[in-house]
Protein backbone atom coordinates (compact mmCIF):
# COMPACT_ATOMS: atom_id res chain seq x y z
CA UNK A 1 0.00 0.00 0.00
CA UNK A 2 1.34 3.40 -0.93
CA UNK A 3 0.31 5.88 1.75
CA UNK A 4 -0.95 9.36 0.95
CA UNK A 5 1.73 11.02 3.09
CA UNK A 6 3.40 13.48 0.71
CA UNK A 7 2.34 17.07 0.15
CA UNK A 8 0.93 17.70 -3.33
CA UNK A 9 2.88 20.26 -5.38
CA UNK A 10 -0.39 21.42 -6.95
CA UNK A 11 -3.07 21.27 -4.24
CA UNK A 12 -1.05 21.22 -1.01
CA UNK A 13 -3.12 18.26 0.21
CA UNK A 14 -1.58 15.00 1.39
CA UNK A 15 -1.26 12.56 -1.52
CA UNK A 16 0.40 9.38 -2.71
CA UNK A 17 2.64 10.08 -5.72
CA UNK A 18 3.25 7.84 -8.71
CA UNK A 19 5.14 8.09 -11.98
CA UNK A 20 5.22 6.14 -15.22
CA UNK A 21 8.86 7.16 -15.70
CA UNK A 22 11.23 4.50 -14.33
CA UNK A 23 14.21 6.89 -14.29
CA UNK A 24 12.30 9.44 -12.23
CA UNK A 25 11.10 6.71 -9.89
CA UNK A 26 14.72 5.65 -9.34
CA UNK A 27 15.86 9.14 -8.30
CA UNK A 28 12.95 9.29 -5.87
CA UNK A 29 14.51 6.31 -4.03
CA UNK A 30 16.18 8.68 -1.58
CA UNK A 31 15.96 9.72 2.01
CA UNK A 32 12.99 12.01 2.72
CA UNK A 33 15.45 14.35 4.46
CA UNK A 34 17.46 14.65 1.22
CA UNK A 35 14.77 16.33 -0.83
CA UNK A 36 17.21 17.22 -3.57
CA UNK A 37 16.15 15.95 -6.99
CA UNK A 38 17.95 17.78 -9.80
CA UNK A 39 16.31 16.06 -12.72
CA UNK A 40 13.59 16.84 -15.19
CA UNK A 41 12.47 16.14 -18.74
CA UNK A 42 13.99 18.10 -21.61
CA UNK A 43 12.86 18.77 -25.17
CA UNK A 44 14.41 15.48 -26.31
CA UNK A 45 11.83 13.66 -24.18
CA UNK A 46 14.46 12.21 -21.86
CA UNK A 47 15.09 12.90 -18.21
CA UNK A 48 18.24 14.98 -17.63
CA UNK A 49 19.97 14.65 -14.26
CA UNK A 50 22.26 17.58 -13.37
CA UNK A 51 24.85 17.14 -10.65
CA UNK A 52 25.12 20.26 -8.51
CA UNK A 53 28.02 19.03 -6.34
CA UNK A 54 30.91 16.64 -7.11
CA UNK A 55 29.85 12.97 -7.36
CA UNK A 56 26.28 13.89 -6.41
CA UNK A 57 24.72 10.88 -8.10
CA UNK A 58 27.13 8.42 -6.46
CA UNK A 59 26.86 10.16 -3.07
CA UNK A 60 23.06 10.10 -2.98
CA UNK A 61 22.39 6.69 -4.53
CA UNK A 62 25.37 4.33 -4.34
CA UNK A 63 24.54 1.34 -2.16
CA UNK A 64 20.98 2.60 -1.55
CA UNK A 65 18.26 0.00 -1.81
CA UNK A 66 14.98 1.11 -3.35
CA UNK A 67 11.57 -0.19 -4.24
CA UNK A 68 9.61 0.45 -7.43
CA UNK A 69 5.91 -0.30 -7.16
CA UNK A 70 3.45 -1.06 -9.92
CA UNK A 71 -0.29 -0.47 -9.88
CA UNK A 72 -3.02 -2.44 -11.60
CA UNK A 73 -4.34 0.79 -13.16
CA UNK A 74 -4.43 4.55 -12.78
CA UNK A 75 -8.20 4.58 -12.28
CA UNK A 76 -9.09 7.04 -9.54
CA UNK A 77 -5.72 8.81 -9.72
CA UNK A 78 -5.35 12.47 -10.74
CA UNK A 79 -2.89 13.32 -13.49
CA UNK A 80 -0.10 15.55 -12.19
CA UNK A 81 2.76 17.25 -13.97
CA UNK A 82 4.74 15.35 -16.60
CA UNK A 83 4.58 11.61 -16.04
CA UNK A 84 3.17 11.86 -12.52
CA UNK A 85 -0.08 10.84 -10.88
CA UNK A 86 -1.40 11.49 -7.39
CA UNK A 87 -4.09 10.16 -5.11
CA UNK A 88 -5.52 11.67 -1.94
CA UNK A 89 -6.15 8.14 -0.63
CA UNK A 90 -3.80 5.22 0.01
CA UNK A 91 -3.35 3.03 -3.08
CA UNK A 92 -2.74 -0.73 -3.17
CA UNK A 93 0.16 -1.97 -5.30
CA UNK A 94 0.19 -5.05 -7.51
CA UNK A 95 3.96 -5.62 -7.84
CA UNK A 96 7.18 -4.51 -6.20
CA UNK A 97 10.63 -4.47 -7.80
CA UNK A 98 13.50 -4.43 -5.32
CA UNK A 99 16.47 -2.39 -6.55
CA UNK A 100 19.55 -3.44 -4.60
CA UNK A 101 21.74 -0.51 -5.72
CA UNK A 102 19.87 2.49 -7.09
CA UNK A 103 23.10 4.09 -8.39
CA UNK A 104 23.99 1.01 -10.46
CA UNK A 105 20.43 0.92 -11.83
CA UNK A 106 20.54 4.60 -12.82
CA UNK A 107 23.82 3.96 -14.66
CA UNK A 108 22.15 1.06 -16.52
CA UNK A 109 19.37 3.43 -17.58
CA UNK A 110 22.04 5.85 -18.80
CA UNK A 111 23.64 3.08 -20.89
CA UNK A 112 20.22 2.29 -22.38
CA UNK A 113 19.83 5.97 -23.35
CA UNK A 114 16.85 6.55 -21.07
CA UNK A 115 18.50 9.26 -18.95
CA UNK A 116 21.14 11.89 -19.67
CA UNK A 117 23.50 12.60 -16.78
CA UNK A 118 25.28 15.96 -16.67
CA UNK A 119 28.17 15.30 -14.32
CA UNK A 120 29.49 18.08 -12.12
CA UNK A 121 32.92 18.02 -13.80
CA UNK A 122 31.27 18.70 -17.19
CA UNK A 123 29.35 21.78 -16.02
CA UNK A 124 30.75 25.25 -16.61
CA UNK A 125 32.49 26.49 -13.42
CA UNK A 126 30.50 29.74 -13.48
CA UNK A 127 27.24 27.74 -13.48
CA UNK A 128 28.60 25.54 -10.66
CA UNK A 129 29.33 28.60 -8.51
CA UNK A 130 26.02 30.24 -9.33
CA UNK A 131 24.05 27.13 -8.31
CA UNK A 132 26.00 26.70 -5.05
CA UNK A 133 25.73 30.36 -4.09
CA UNK A 134 22.01 30.40 -4.88
CA UNK A 135 21.55 27.55 -2.41
CA UNK A 136 23.54 29.43 0.22
CA UNK A 137 21.46 32.57 -0.36
CA UNK A 138 18.13 30.75 0.13
CA UNK A 139 19.19 28.27 2.80
CA UNK A 140 17.54 30.02 5.77
CA UNK A 141 14.06 29.12 4.47
CA UNK A 142 14.91 25.41 4.50
CA UNK A 143 14.28 22.73 7.12
CA UNK A 144 17.05 21.85 9.56
CA UNK A 145 17.64 18.57 7.68
CA UNK A 146 18.12 20.40 4.38
CA UNK A 147 20.37 23.01 5.99
CA UNK A 148 22.62 20.18 7.20
CA UNK A 149 22.49 18.55 3.77
CA UNK A 150 23.43 21.78 2.00
CA UNK A 151 26.23 22.57 4.45
CA UNK A 152 27.67 19.07 4.05
CA UNK A 153 27.58 19.03 0.24
CA UNK A 154 27.87 22.67 -0.77
CA UNK A 155 29.82 24.68 1.82
CA UNK A 156 33.16 23.95 0.12
CA UNK A 157 31.73 25.35 -3.13
CA UNK A 158 30.47 28.66 -1.76
CA UNK A 159 32.26 31.95 -2.52
C-alpha positions as CSV (number, residue, x, y, z in Angstrom):
1,X,0.0,0.0,0.0
2,X,1.3,3.4,-0.9
3,X,0.3,5.9,1.7
4,X,-1.0,9.4,0.9
5,X,1.7,11.0,3.1
6,X,3.4,13.5,0.7
7,X,2.3,17.1,0.2
8,X,0.9,17.7,-3.3
9,X,2.9,20.3,-5.4
10,X,-0.4,21.4,-6.9
11,X,-3.1,21.3,-4.2
12,X,-1.1,21.2,-1.0
13,X,-3.1,18.3,0.2
14,X,-1.6,15.0,1.4
15,X,-1.3,12.6,-1.5
16,X,0.4,9.4,-2.7
17,X,2.6,10.1,-5.7
18,X,3.2,7.8,-8.7
19,X,5.1,8.1,-12.0
20,X,5.2,6.1,-15.2
21,X,8.9,7.2,-15.7
22,X,11.2,4.5,-14.3
23,X,14.2,6.9,-14.3
24,X,12.3,9.4,-12.2
25,X,11.1,6.7,-9.9
26,X,14.7,5.6,-9.3
27,X,15.9,9.1,-8.3
28,X,12.9,9.3,-5.9
29,X,14.5,6.3,-4.0
30,X,16.2,8.7,-1.6
31,X,16.0,9.7,2.0
32,X,13.0,12.0,2.7
33,X,15.4,14.3,4.5
34,X,17.5,14.6,1.2
35,X,14.8,16.3,-0.8
36,X,17.2,17.2,-3.6
37,X,16.2,16.0,-7.0
38,X,17.9,17.8,-9.8
39,X,16.3,16.1,-12.7
40,X,13.6,16.8,-15.2
41,X,12.5,16.1,-18.7
42,X,14.0,18.1,-21.6
43,X,12.9,18.8,-25.2
44,X,14.4,15.5,-26.3
45,X,11.8,13.7,-24.2
46,X,14.5,12.2,-21.9
47,X,15.1,12.9,-18.2
48,X,18.2,15.0,-17.6
49,X,20.0,14.6,-14.3
50,X,22.3,17.6,-13.4
51,X,24.8,17.1,-10.7
52,X,25.1,20.3,-8.5
53,X,28.0,19.0,-6.3
54,X,30.9,16.6,-7.1
55,X,29.8,13.0,-7.4
56,X,26.3,13.9,-6.4
57,X,24.7,10.9,-8.1
58,X,27.1,8.4,-6.5
59,X,26.9,10.2,-3.1
60,X,23.1,10.1,-3.0
61,X,22.4,6.7,-4.5
62,X,25.4,4.3,-4.3
63,X,24.5,1.3,-2.2
64,X,21.0,2.6,-1.6
65,X,18.3,0.0,-1.8
66,X,15.0,1.1,-3.3
67,X,11.6,-0.2,-4.2
68,X,9.6,0.5,-7.4
69,X,5.9,-0.3,-7.2
70,X,3.5,-1.1,-9.9
71,X,-0.3,-0.5,-9.9
72,X,-3.0,-2.4,-11.6
73,X,-4.3,0.8,-13.2
74,X,-4.4,4.5,-12.8
75,X,-8.2,4.6,-12.3
76,X,-9.1,7.0,-9.5
77,X,-5.7,8.8,-9.7
78,X,-5.4,12.5,-10.7
79,X,-2.9,13.3,-13.5
80,X,-0.1,15.5,-12.2
81,X,2.8,17.2,-14.0
82,X,4.7,15.3,-16.6
83,X,4.6,11.6,-16.0
84,X,3.2,11.9,-12.5
85,X,-0.1,10.8,-10.9
86,X,-1.4,11.5,-7.4
87,X,-4.1,10.2,-5.1
88,X,-5.5,11.7,-1.9
89,X,-6.1,8.1,-0.6
90,X,-3.8,5.2,0.0
91,X,-3.4,3.0,-3.1
92,X,-2.7,-0.7,-3.2
93,X,0.2,-2.0,-5.3
94,X,0.2,-5.1,-7.5
95,X,4.0,-5.6,-7.8
96,X,7.2,-4.5,-6.2
97,X,10.6,-4.5,-7.8
98,X,13.5,-4.4,-5.3
99,X,16.5,-2.4,-6.5
100,X,19.6,-3.4,-4.6
101,X,21.7,-0.5,-5.7
102,X,19.9,2.5,-7.1
103,X,23.1,4.1,-8.4
104,X,24.0,1.0,-10.5
105,X,20.4,0.9,-11.8
106,X,20.5,4.6,-12.8
107,X,23.8,4.0,-14.7
108,X,22.1,1.1,-16.5
109,X,19.4,3.4,-17.6
110,X,22.0,5.9,-18.8
111,X,23.6,3.1,-20.9
112,X,20.2,2.3,-22.4
113,X,19.8,6.0,-23.4
114,X,16.8,6.5,-21.1
115,X,18.5,9.3,-19.0
116,X,21.1,11.9,-19.7
117,X,23.5,12.6,-16.8
118,X,25.3,16.0,-16.7
119,X,28.2,15.3,-14.3
120,X,29.5,18.1,-12.1
121,X,32.9,18.0,-13.8
122,X,31.3,18.7,-17.2
123,X,29.3,21.8,-16.0
124,X,30.7,25.2,-16.6
125,X,32.5,26.5,-13.4
126,X,30.5,29.7,-13.5
127,X,27.2,27.7,-13.5
128,X,28.6,25.5,-10.7
129,X,29.3,28.6,-8.5
130,X,26.0,30.2,-9.3
131,X,24.1,27.1,-8.3
132,X,26.0,26.7,-5.1
133,X,25.7,30.4,-4.1
134,X,22.0,30.4,-4.9
135,X,21.6,27.5,-2.4
136,X,23.5,29.4,0.2
137,X,21.5,32.6,-0.4
138,X,18.1,30.7,0.1
139,X,19.2,28.3,2.8
140,X,17.5,30.0,5.8
141,X,14.1,29.1,4.5
142,X,14.9,25.4,4.5
143,X,14.3,22.7,7.1
144,X,17.1,21.8,9.6
145,X,17.6,18.6,7.7
146,X,18.1,20.4,4.4
147,X,20.4,23.0,6.0
148,X,22.6,20.2,7.2
149,X,22.5,18.5,3.8
150,X,23.4,21.8,2.0
151,X,26.2,22.6,4.5
152,X,27.7,19.1,4.0
153,X,27.6,19.0,0.2
154,X,27.9,22.7,-0.8
155,X,29.8,24.7,1.8
156,X,33.2,24.0,0.1
157,X,31.7,25.3,-3.1
158,X,30.5,28.7,-1.8
159,X,32.3,32.0,-2.5
